């Protein structure tokens, strides 16, 4: 994705470094777990969506 600039602006858009984002996510997860939250592991291939057949058009 190219950086978008306002005409006449020499500043580039600031993009977070992946390492910083990963550390922030780990901190958020740790806080969530310490507050009593539970992370539920969903088996591969399970979507969680309930299938409801659509009515056929006449």
Biotite code that builds the C-alpha atoms (Angstrom):
import biotite.structure as struc

atoms = struc.array([
    struc.Atom([0.000, 0.000, 0.000], chain_id="A", res_id=1, res_name="UNK", atom_name="CA", element="C"),
    struc.Atom([1.571, 3.290, -0.997], chain_id="A", res_id=2, res_name="UNK", atom_name="CA", element="C"),
    struc.Atom([1.896, 6.050, 1.534], chain_id="A", res_id=3, res_name="UNK", atom_name="CA", element="C"),
    struc.Atom([-0.660, 8.749, 0.832], chain_id="A", res_id=4, res_name="UNK", atom_name="CA", element="C"),
    struc.Atom([0.393, 12.358, 1.147], chain_id="A", res_id=5, res_name="UNK", atom_name="CA", element="C"),
    struc.Atom([-1.443, 15.630, 1.194], chain_id="A", res_id=6, res_name="UNK", atom_name="CA", element="C"),
    struc.Atom([-0.351, 17.842, -1.667], chain_id="A", res_id=7, res_name="UNK", atom_name="CA", element="C"),
    struc.Atom([2.563, 19.970, -0.486], chain_id="A", res_id=8, res_name="UNK", atom_name="CA", element="C"),
    struc.Atom([3.243, 17.725, 2.513], chain_id="A", res_id=9, res_name="UNK", atom_name="CA", element="C"),
    struc.Atom([6.667, 16.154, 2.903], chain_id="A", res_id=10, res_name="UNK", atom_name="CA", element="C"),
    struc.Atom([5.653, 14.023, 5.889], chain_id="A", res_id=11, res_name="UNK", atom_name="CA", element="C"),
    struc.Atom([5.105, 10.305, 5.475], chain_id="A", res_id=12, res_name="UNK", atom_name="CA", element="C"),
    struc.Atom([2.382, 8.388, 7.214], chain_id="A", res_id=13, res_name="UNK", atom_name="CA", element="C"),
    struc.Atom([3.619, 6.796, 10.462], chain_id="A", res_id=14, res_name="UNK", atom_name="CA", element="C"),
    struc.Atom([3.336, 2.994, 10.444], chain_id="A", res_id=15, res_name="UNK", atom_name="CA", element="C"),
    struc.Atom([3.749, 1.023, 13.659], chain_id="A", res_id=16, res_name="UNK", atom_name="CA", element="C"),
    struc.Atom([6.645, -1.378, 13.745], chain_id="A", res_id=17, res_name="UNK", atom_name="CA", element="C"),
    struc.Atom([5.471, -5.003, 13.832], chain_id="A", res_id=18, res_name="UNK", atom_name="CA", element="C"),
    struc.Atom([7.581, -5.757, 16.912], chain_id="A", res_id=19, res_name="UNK", atom_name="CA", element="C"),
    struc.Atom([5.950, -2.889, 18.807], chain_id="A", res_id=20, res_name="UNK", atom_name="CA", element="C"),
    struc.Atom([2.499, -4.106, 17.773], chain_id="A", res_id=21, res_name="UNK", atom_name="CA", element="C"),
    struc.Atom([3.273, -7.672, 18.864], chain_id="A", res_id=22, res_name="UNK", atom_name="CA", element="C"),
    struc.Atom([4.488, -6.501, 22.262], chain_id="A", res_id=23, res_name="UNK", atom_name="CA", element="C"),
    struc.Atom([1.390, -4.343, 22.718], chain_id="A", res_id=24, res_name="UNK", atom_name="CA", element="C"),
    struc.Atom([-0.866, -7.292, 21.812], chain_id="A", res_id=25, res_name="UNK", atom_name="CA", element="C"),
    struc.Atom([0.928, -9.580, 24.269], chain_id="A", res_id=26, res_name="UNK", atom_name="CA", element="C"),
    struc.Atom([0.466, -6.970, 27.016], chain_id="A", res_id=27, res_name="UNK", atom_name="CA", element="C"),
    struc.Atom([-3.251, -6.677, 26.223], chain_id="A", res_id=28, res_name="UNK", atom_name="CA", element="C"),
    struc.Atom([-3.661, -10.463, 26.314], chain_id="A", res_id=29, res_name="UNK", atom_name="CA", element="C"),
    struc.Atom([-1.826, -10.682, 29.653], chain_id="A", res_id=30, res_name="UNK", atom_name="CA", element="C"),
    struc.Atom([-4.068, -7.972, 31.135], chain_id="A", res_id=31, res_name="UNK", atom_name="CA", element="C"),
    struc.Atom([-7.177, -9.762, 29.841], chain_id="A", res_id=32, res_name="UNK", atom_name="CA", element="C"),
    struc.Atom([-6.115, -13.081, 31.358], chain_id="A", res_id=33, res_name="UNK", atom_name="CA", element="C"),
    struc.Atom([-5.169, -11.481, 34.701], chain_id="A", res_id=34, res_name="UNK", atom_name="CA", element="C"),
    struc.Atom([-8.640, -9.894, 34.909], chain_id="A", res_id=35, res_name="UNK", atom_name="CA", element="C"),
    struc.Atom([-10.212, -13.357, 34.723], chain_id="A", res_id=36, res_name="UNK", atom_name="CA", element="C"),
    struc.Atom([-10.772, -13.529, 30.981], chain_id="A", res_id=37, res_name="UNK", atom_name="CA", element="C"),
    struc.Atom([-10.580, -16.857, 29.182], chain_id="A", res_id=38, res_name="UNK", atom_name="CA", element="C"),
    struc.Atom([-9.341, -17.488, 25.668], chain_id="A", res_id=39, res_name="UNK", atom_name="CA", element="C"),
    struc.Atom([-11.363, -20.193, 23.981], chain_id="A", res_id=40, res_name="UNK", atom_name="CA", element="C"),
    struc.Atom([-9.567, -22.299, 21.374], chain_id="A", res_id=41, res_name="UNK", atom_name="CA", element="C"),
    struc.Atom([-11.770, -23.021, 18.371], chain_id="A", res_id=42, res_name="UNK", atom_name="CA", element="C"),
    struc.Atom([-10.967, -26.186, 16.403], chain_id="A", res_id=43, res_name="UNK", atom_name="CA", element="C"),
    struc.Atom([-9.729, -25.732, 12.866], chain_id="A", res_id=44, res_name="UNK", atom_name="CA", element="C"),
    struc.Atom([-12.545, -25.793, 10.300], chain_id="A", res_id=45, res_name="UNK", atom_name="CA", element="C"),
    struc.Atom([-15.256, -24.608, 12.716], chain_id="A", res_id=46, res_name="UNK", atom_name="CA", element="C"),
    struc.Atom([-16.762, -21.256, 11.754], chain_id="A", res_id=47, res_name="UNK", atom_name="CA", element="C"),
    struc.Atom([-19.264, -20.725, 14.532], chain_id="A", res_id=48, res_name="UNK", atom_name="CA", element="C"),
    struc.Atom([-21.898, -19.796, 11.990], chain_id="A", res_id=49, res_name="UNK", atom_name="CA", element="C"),
    struc.Atom([-25.263, -21.540, 12.127], chain_id="A", res_id=50, res_name="UNK", atom_name="CA", element="C"),
    struc.Atom([-26.584, -22.722, 8.765], chain_id="A", res_id=51, res_name="UNK", atom_name="CA", element="C"),
    struc.Atom([-30.124, -21.595, 8.008], chain_id="A", res_id=52, res_name="UNK", atom_name="CA", element="C"),
    struc.Atom([-31.420, -22.580, 4.585], chain_id="A", res_id=53, res_name="UNK", atom_name="CA", element="C"),
    struc.Atom([-32.804, -19.728, 2.510], chain_id="A", res_id=54, res_name="UNK", atom_name="CA", element="C"),
    struc.Atom([-36.376, -19.932, 1.210], chain_id="A", res_id=55, res_name="UNK", atom_name="CA", element="C"),
    struc.Atom([-36.450, -20.849, -2.473], chain_id="A", res_id=56, res_name="UNK", atom_name="CA", element="C"),
    struc.Atom([-37.694, -18.194, -4.875], chain_id="A", res_id=57, res_name="UNK", atom_name="CA", element="C"),
    struc.Atom([-40.641, -19.246, -7.014], chain_id="A", res_id=58, res_name="UNK", atom_name="CA", element="C"),
])
